[in-house]
Amino acid sequence: MKVKVNDSYSERFETKTGVRQGDLSSALLFSVVLDSVITNLEVRGNITSRLKEIFSYADDIVIIGIKKQISIYTFCELKHEALNVGLIVNNN
């Protein structure tokens, strides 16, 4: 793993354990990763012209689409992008 700070990367290092659930840094790291996942999803336009909206708070995500198929497609996109960074989406 490498860490990027500004425009430079650290030397590669191996992680052996993660942060404990409930640790302050755990929530921060999760929020940073989730923000990057949602940013990678294509949501353009303004509130009247968008086909979909994605809202997130803590570990909850709401997807709103003008058609059911758009919401389902967006969910699949979110699930795929999350898997790319090691997050697993709970369908419930």
N, C-alpha and C positions, 0 to 999 in steps of 0.2 A: 504494500500500500504506500502511496505517496500523499503528501498534504500540499495543497497549493496555497501560497500566501502571496497576495498581489499578483505578480507575473512570474514568480519563481516557484519551483517544486522542491520539496525536501528530498533527501535521499530515501530510497525504498526501505521500508521496514515491515516486519511481520507483526500482526496483531494476534495475541493468544487468548485474550478475553475481551468481552465487551464491557459496557457500563451497566451497572445494576439498574433495574427498573425502579423508578422513584428517585433516582439520583438527578440532581438539577441538570447536569450535562446531558443526560439521556433525553430529556424533553427538548433541549436545545438542538442536539444533533438530529433528532427525528424531524423537527420543524424545518431545519435547513435542507435535509434530504427531500422531504415531502414538497417543499416549495420548489425545488429544482424539478421534481417530477411533474408537478402541475404546470410549471412554466414551459416545459417541453410539449405540452398538449396545445394544439392550435385553437386558440379562442381569440378571434379578431372581431372588430366592429364595435359598435356601441350597444347599449342595452336594448335598443329597438331593432337592430339589424342582426344580432347574433343568433345563430341557430341553437347555441348551447351556452350554459353558464355553469361554472364550477366554483363552489364556495367551500372553504375548509376552515375549521376551527379545532385546534388541538389535533386529535386523531380522528375527527369526524369529517366526512366529505359529502357534500350534496351536489348532485348533478341534475340540472334542469335542462330539458330540451324541448323544442317546439313540437317534436314528434317523438313517440316512444322509441322508434328505431335509432334516432340520433342519440338519445340518452343511453341506450344499450351499446351502441358503437363507441361512445365516449367512455363508458365504463370499461369496455374491452381495451381501449387505448390506455386508459389509466392503469389497468391491471398489468399490461405489457410493459409500460414505462417503469412502473414500480418494481417489477421483477428484474429489470435491467440493473437496478441499484440495490437489489437484495431485499426489498420489501414485499411482503405477501399481503394481498388485499383480502379482507374478510367480506364475503358476499353479503352477509347479513347486516 
